[in-house]
Amino acid sequence: MTPPGPSERSSKRLHTRTSSFGSPGRIGHDASKFYGSRLYDGKAMGGPDEYVENPIEPASLDRVYCKSSENMDELPDYSVHLMVTSPPYNVTKEYDEDLTLDEYRGLLKRVFGEVYRKLVTGGRACVNLANVGRKPYIALHSYVIQDMQEMGYMMRGEIIWNKAAGSGPSTAWGSWRSAANPTLRDVHEYILVFSKESFSRSKTLGTGSKTLGTGSKTLGTGQKLPGKESTISRDEFLEFTKSVWTFPAESAQRVGHPAPFPVELPYRLIQLYTFKGDVVLDPFCGSGSTCVAALKAGRHYVGYDTKEDYVRLAEGRISEYGQQLSLIGKSLSPSSIEGVEKVSPSGEQGAIPLKLSCDIIES
Ligand SMILES: C[S@@+](CC[C@H](N)C(=O)[O-])C[C@H]1O[C@@H](n2cnc3c(N)ncnc32)[C@H](O)[C@@H]1O
């Protein structure tokens, strides 16, 4: 057989195909063979017919609502870009109800079903949770994955949050140095990541046009949505795209809530999965960690919690973060979140409030 010439050799280096022996190469990888295999029968995902994105009234944005997120009428359908949340675990914390597993799954399905309606095309949903118990171990994450997929969410992946560095050394190891009944000590939690209707959130429109709802216009092929700018740094991107994250847990005592996650957790997801000025929702908002992370990243937030004390706590943390920002010369008003840059026909740019996020750039 004739050995490949230089151009064939270089094209072989750049483009790999799914190999029957496994292949380390990923650059320009052609995975059509894999996705065409029977493993993917019935799972093939075409692109969406249209990308829909509706604006939220400014008065309804950057707020924490004291009510159940089973109903989020304040938000139009197709208006939220990312959900980050940690649901109640139903493990007798002070805010937990004593629900059966089926009742608990029912609550999550009602809330995440409502979130699904509120997400834009390509919007992402990230659920942080830990599994519970030992006799037997209840793998809550497996139920949530199953229920989310039944609701129509498409799974993107799962992140293992290794919180070992910050968690106290648990001594619940069952039988000490004996095979009688040693117990695993979880030092991790899960972050399950899903998309609605499309894995991609394009900055521009694909073929055809898309409707953006009341008060919005229809975009034609190739027209750009204004202000869709990523803010993630090179180093953040390299770190946040890994499937294992290591950083310490947050202290419940310090925050004043029984189960806060560290701001780092929603911050990473916001940086990775949203553009500047996007809307981030936490339907189980607790002490408002997601809202603080959204502000830190220059995104808008909406939170829900049923407990008035936690809503006040969240508002306090948000305003404290606002004061810190003002000390360094930035303000917290929604219009100061530079989510949307207006690009005039002449190409001049300037920050404008988010309410204009669905205005069209006339070419
Ligand atoms: C695990 S905590 C969230 C903690 C939050 N991630 C933080 O960093 O503070 C779950 C929260 O969900 C709230 N909650 C429970 N049922 C709810 C419902 N139906 N709607 C909205 N919030 C609810 C609880 O009051 C609790 O604050």
The ligand as a MOL file (V3000), in Angstrom:
LIG
                    3D

  0  0  0     0  0            999 V3000
M  V30 BEGIN CTAB
M  V30 COUNTS 27 29 0 0 0
M  V30 BEGIN ATOM
M  V30 1 C -31.3880 23.7900 49.3810 0
M  V30 2 S -32.2030 25.2750 49.7240 0 CHG=1
M  V30 3 C -31.4690 26.3930 48.5640 0
M  V30 4 C -30.2540 27.0670 49.0880 0
M  V30 5 C -29.6390 28.0600 48.1260 0
M  V30 6 N -29.0120 27.4070 47.0010 0
M  V30 7 C -28.6020 28.9300 48.8340 0
M  V30 8 O -27.4390 29.0070 48.3820 0
M  V30 9 O -28.9580 29.5230 49.8530 0 CHG=-1
M  V30 10 C -33.8290 25.0610 49.1000 0
M  V30 11 C -34.7490 26.2460 49.3220 0
M  V30 12 O -35.9840 25.9630 48.6580 0
M  V30 13 C -37.0200 26.6330 49.3630 0
M  V30 14 N -38.3110 26.0390 48.9040 0
M  V30 15 C -38.8780 24.8680 49.2900 0
M  V30 16 N -40.0200 24.6560 48.5880 0
M  V30 17 C -40.1540 25.7080 47.7140 0
M  V30 18 C -41.1020 26.0500 46.7000 0
M  V30 19 N -42.1600 25.2770 46.4400 0
M  V30 20 N -40.8990 27.1930 45.9950 0
M  V30 21 C -39.8410 28.0020 46.2530 0
M  V30 22 N -38.9170 27.7240 47.2040 0
M  V30 23 C -39.0650 26.6010 47.9280 0
M  V30 24 C -36.6520 26.4320 50.8200 0
M  V30 25 O -37.2640 27.3970 51.6450 0
M  V30 26 C -35.1120 26.5450 50.7700 0
M  V30 27 O -34.6890 27.8410 51.0970 0
M  V30 END ATOM
M  V30 BEGIN BOND
M  V30 1 1 1 2
M  V30 2 1 2 3
M  V30 3 1 2 10
M  V30 4 1 3 4
M  V30 5 1 4 5
M  V30 6 1 5 6
M  V30 7 1 5 7
M  V30 8 2 7 8
M  V30 9 1 7 9
M  V30 10 1 10 11
M  V30 11 1 11 12
M  V30 12 1 11 26
M  V30 13 1 12 13
M  V30 14 1 13 14
M  V30 15 1 13 24
M  V30 16 1 14 15
M  V30 17 1 14 23
M  V30 18 2 15 16
M  V30 19 1 16 17
M  V30 20 1 17 18
M  V30 21 2 17 23
M  V30 22 1 18 19
M  V30 23 2 18 20
M  V30 24 1 20 21
M  V30 25 2 21 22
M  V30 26 1 22 23
M  V30 27 1 24 25
M  V30 28 1 24 26
M  V30 29 1 26 27
M  V30 END BOND
M  V30 END CTAB
M  END
